[in-house]
Structure formats: C-alpha cells, structure tokens
C-alpha cells in the first residue's frame, strides 16, 4: 500500500508527515523526544540560524514530538567534553570539526590532510564518494552522521608575518589540544606548538601566551581571534572537515517515521549550510581586510616547499596509525578521477 493510500486511514493531525515521505501511528505521535545539541558556533552565526531552522522544520514534521535544545558557543565545553557528555547521555548530538569527528573515528582525518585538496570541486567530489563509507563507520561507533558541514580552507593568523617555515619557528603557535594531525604537521616543520583547548585560545592571545593560530577566515571572526592578530597567510594549509552527529542510542529511540524525517530534513538543511559557510568565509576575508588584518603571500617556491614537506611528513606519520594505506589510496584515487 502506498503512503498516499495509507494516509486516508490515519488521523489528519499526523498527515504532515507526508511532506517528508513518512507516517506514524497515533501511539507514536504523542511521545516527546528532546535532542540536546551542542556546538562551538555562537548564537547568531549562520550555523546556528540554519540549525534552528532545521530544528523548527523537524518539530513541524513530527507534530511537535521531536524538538532540539541547543547549547551554542561552547557552553558545553571543548569537543572532547561534548563527546564525553554524549557517551553518558547528557548530550545527544553536536556539530563537530574534524578534531571531534576524529576523536570518535580517527580515520576521518584523512580528509583533513595538509595540501590534500586544491579546489572546492575536488572537495565536493571526494566527500560525495566517501560519504556512504563514513556513515556506516560512524554507525559502527554508535553515531548517526546526519551530514557534512566542513569548516573551510585553513590559514595561519599571527601577530608577525609568516612567509616561511623559519618564520613560524620563531613564533608561539597554538595547537588544538589532542589534534594528532596538526601535531604531526608541526613536527614535520620542527615547530614547537602550545597545546590548548579551543575555548582558551582568545585569552591566550590576549596574554601573549600564543601569537599564532590557524583557522578558517570565518572562524577567526566568530572566535574574535582576528582582533589579536595582524596578519593572515594566503597559503591554504588544508581544508578542515566538519559534520553533525547524533548518538545512535538516542536516535534509535525515535519512531522509524521520525528517523526518516530527521535524516531527510537534516540532509536538505545541511547542504544549504555548506553553501552559506562557503559564502561566509569569502565575506570574512573582506571583513579581515577592513579591520587591518593584512594578507601575506609565500614569496617563492623554496619557501612553499618547506610547508609542503610538513604535509608529506604528516601524511606519512599518520598512515597506518589513524587511517589505513588502503583508505588513503581510495581517497587519492577519487582525486585522480576528478583531476583527469
């Protein structure tokens, strides 16, 4: 029996599920489900606006039976704190950067490797090809991957211009505590970073404990780091991944029609959010210039090679430890496909 034929035999109050292709029973419809969701993104950002819109659409589609309670701006702690709270049931979902995604599933960091991608088209191609694989792998770990929301291209932000690896060695660069990828990249450059939680970075910039950070252009604005630096390298060290996860234990408590609704609406809204973040990163670059943050170019191929070697070292040191050579080859083959 089709959904539309079946719809004639169910109460009008739940007919709204037809909009997302699902129906449910009256017994399921009156049970309330609250998803406690954390993110580092602050209120008012494109991320939070999109997530609140997503939550409203899910609430409507489930007849007010699935709602979200948001904890934005890092109030639930760093991403490792959020993961711990999800494991014990204090939180049910979160928006993660590659750091948090990698703490749950280390092999996802293959997507964050320095100098892996050259263009936005390459990124889209590889993510499309690898998405089903990672959905299955996160499910094995006890999480539902609702969609990718990458952070964007990563740059160095600093109080002194960085034109070479030697310049970076003279500074006090921050490293997100517990991030093996950046740790290996810095190791390849013989740079001694200062590991800190992301929530401690602004204060550390203010006190001079660190003078260099890495981020997307929008991230530097959101976290207010741009107010404490003078320069941003035009060099794109890599493309930082990100995604939305919900605890499978929580997700499985939702009636099947609600699960379908959540997945379908999330897929639609998160695709739109990816586009918005890309636009926001471009706009953020203009805002940086207006606030006297100066772009710095890498002067020549010799200086560029110093950074590339760090990327090669990170790839070599992480392969076999965080992701298999087979998985790396799979990603590289997808890149060859589009580059041809």
MOHUHU-V233171 format. One record per pair of residues at least 6 apart in sequence whose C-alpha atoms are under 7 Angstrom apart, sorted by the first residue. I is the first residue (numbers start at 1). J is the second residue. D is the distance in Angstrom with one decimal. If there is no record, write none. Layout:
# MOHUHU-V233171
<<I:J:D> <I:J:D>>
This chain:
# MOHUHU-V233171
<<7:15:6.8> <14:63:6.6> <16:61:5.9> <17:23:5.2> <17:61:5.6> <17:62:6.7> <20:261:5.9> <22:257:5.2> <22:260:6.9> <22:261:6.9> <23:257:5.7> <24:257:5.7> <28:255:6.6> <29:65:6.7> <30:65:6.7> <31:65:6.1> <32:65:4.5> <32:66:6.1> <33:65:5.8> <33:66:4.8> <33:67:6.3> <34:66:5.9> <34:67:5.0> <34:68:5.6> <34:69:6.7> <35:67:6.2> <35:68:4.7> <35:69:6.1> <35:92:5.7> <35:93:6.8> <36:68:5.9> <36:69:4.8> <36:70:6.1> <36:91:5.1> <36:92:5.2> <36:93:6.2> <37:68:6.7> <37:69:6.0> <37:70:4.9> <37:71:6.0> <37:91:6.2> <37:92:6.0> <37:93:4.6> <37:94:5.1> <38:70:5.9> <38:71:4.6> <38:72:5.8> <38:76:6.5> <38:93:6.5> <38:94:4.6> <38:95:6.7> <39:71:6.4> <39:72:4.9> <39:73:6.3> <39:74:6.0> <39:94:5.6> <39:95:5.1> <40:72:5.8> <40:73:4.6> <40:74:4.2> <41:47:6.5> <41:48:6.7> <41:72:5.8> <41:73:5.0> <42:48:6.9> <42:72:5.3> <42:73:4.0> <43:72:6.2> <43:73:6.6> <46:276:7.0> <47:273:6.8> <50:269:6.9> <50:273:6.4> <54:265:6.8> <54:266:6.5> <54:269:6.1> <55:67:6.4> <55:68:5.9> <58:66:6.7> <58:261:6.8> <58:262:6.2> <58:265:6.8> <59:65:6.4> <59:66:5.3> <59:67:5.4> <61:261:6.9> <62:258:6.4> <76:82:6.3> <78:197:6.5> <78:198:6.6> <78:199:6.5> <79:96:6.9> <79:100:5.3> <80:100:6.4> <85:91:5.5> <86:92:5.4> <86:93:7.0> <86:247:6.8> <92:246:5.7> <92:247:5.3> <92:250:6.4> <93:245:5.5> <93:246:4.1> <93:247:6.1> <94:244:5.8> <94:245:5.7> <94:246:6.6> <95:243:5.8> <95:244:4.5> <95:245:6.5> <96:242:5.4> <96:243:5.4> <96:244:6.2> <97:151:6.8> <97:241:5.9> <97:242:4.1> <97:243:6.6> <98:109:6.5> <98:240:6.3> <98:241:5.0> <98:242:5.2> <99:179:6.0> <101:108:6.9> <102:108:5.7> <102:109:5.8> <105:138:7.0> <106:322:5.2> <106:323:6.8> <107:322:5.2> <107:323:4.3> <110:323:6.8> <110:328:6.7> <111:241:6.8> <112:238:6.4> <112:239:5.9> <112:240:5.4> <112:241:6.2> <113:238:6.5> <113:315:6.6> <114:237:5.4> <114:238:4.5> <114:311:4.9> <115:237:5.9> <115:238:5.2> <115:311:6.4> <116:238:6.7> <117:123:6.5> <117:238:7.0> <122:335:6.4> <122:338:6.5> <126:331:6.7> <126:334:5.9> <126:335:6.7> <135:144:6.9> <135:145:5.5> <138:144:6.3> <138:145:6.5> <142:247:6.3> <142:248:5.1> <143:245:6.1> <143:246:5.6> <143:247:4.6> <143:248:4.6> <144:245:5.5> <144:246:5.2> <144:247:6.3> <144:248:5.6> <145:244:6.0> <145:245:4.7> <145:246:6.8> <146:244:5.5> <146:245:6.0> <146:263:6.2> <146:266:6.2> <146:267:6.6> <147:243:5.7> <147:244:5.7> <147:267:6.1> <147:270:6.3> <148:242:5.8> <148:243:4.2> <148:244:6.5> <149:241:7.0> <149:242:4.9> <149:243:4.7> <149:270:6.6> <149:274:5.5> <150:240:6.0> <150:241:4.1> <150:242:4.2> <150:243:6.6> <150:274:6.9> <151:216:6.7> <151:240:5.2> <151:241:5.7> <151:242:5.9> <152:216:5.7> <152:239:5.4> <152:240:5.4> <152:278:7.0> <153:216:5.5> <153:236:6.0> <153:238:5.8> <153:239:4.4> <153:240:6.3> <154:214:6.4> <154:215:5.0> <154:216:4.6> <154:236:5.5> <154:237:5.7> <154:238:5.6> <154:239:5.9> <154:240:6.6> <155:214:5.5> <155:215:5.6> <155:216:6.1> <155:232:6.6> <155:233:5.8> <155:234:6.7> <155:235:6.3> <155:236:5.4> <155:237:6.2> <156:212:6.9> <156:213:5.8> <156:214:4.4> <156:215:6.7> <156:232:5.6> <156:233:5.4> <157:212:5.6> <157:213:5.2> <157:214:5.8> <157:229:6.3> <157:231:5.7> <157:232:4.4> <157:233:6.7> <158:211:5.7> <158:212:4.2> <158:213:6.4> <158:229:5.0> <158:230:6.1> <158:231:5.3> <158:232:6.4> <159:211:5.7> <159:212:6.7> <159:229:4.5> <159:230:4.9> <159:231:6.1> <160:230:6.8> <160:231:6.5> <161:231:5.7> <161:296:6.6> <162:168:6.0> <162:233:6.5> <163:296:7.0> <163:297:6.5> <163:298:4.9> <163:299:6.6> <164:298:6.8> <164:303:5.1> <165:189:6.5> <165:306:6.0> <165:307:6.4> <169:191:5.2> <171:211:6.6> <171:212:6.9> <172:193:6.5> <172:194:6.9> <172:210:4.9> <172:211:5.4> <172:212:6.0> <173:193:5.0> <173:194:6.1> <173:210:5.7> <173:211:6.1> <173:212:4.4> <173:213:5.9> <174:193:5.5> <174:194:4.8> <174:195:5.9> <174:196:6.8> <174:210:5.9> <174:212:6.0> <174:213:5.3> <175:182:6.8> <175:193:5.7> <175:194:5.7> <175:195:4.6> <175:196:6.3> <176:195:5.6> <176:196:5.5> <176:197:5.8> <176:198:6.0> <177:195:4.6> <177:196:4.9> <177:197:5.5> <181:314:6.6> <184:314:4.8> <185:310:5.2> <185:311:6.0> <185:313:6.8> <185:314:5.0> <186:192:7.0> <188:310:4.4> <188:313:5.4> <188:314:6.7> <189:310:5.4> <202:225:6.0> <204:210:5.7> <205:211:5.8> <205:228:6.3> <206:228:6.7> <216:281:7.0> <217:281:5.4> <217:284:5.5> <217:285:5.8> <218:280:6.4> <218:281:4.9> <218:284:5.2> <220:226:5.4> <230:293:4.8> <230:294:6.2> <231:293:5.2> <231:294:4.7> <231:295:5.9> <231:296:6.6> <232:293:6.8> <232:294:6.1> <232:295:5.0> <232:296:6.0> <233:295:5.7> <233:296:4.7> <233:297:6.1> <234:295:6.0> <234:296:5.7> <234:297:5.5> <235:297:6.9> <235:298:6.8> <251:259:7.0> <298:304:6.4> <319:325:5.9>>
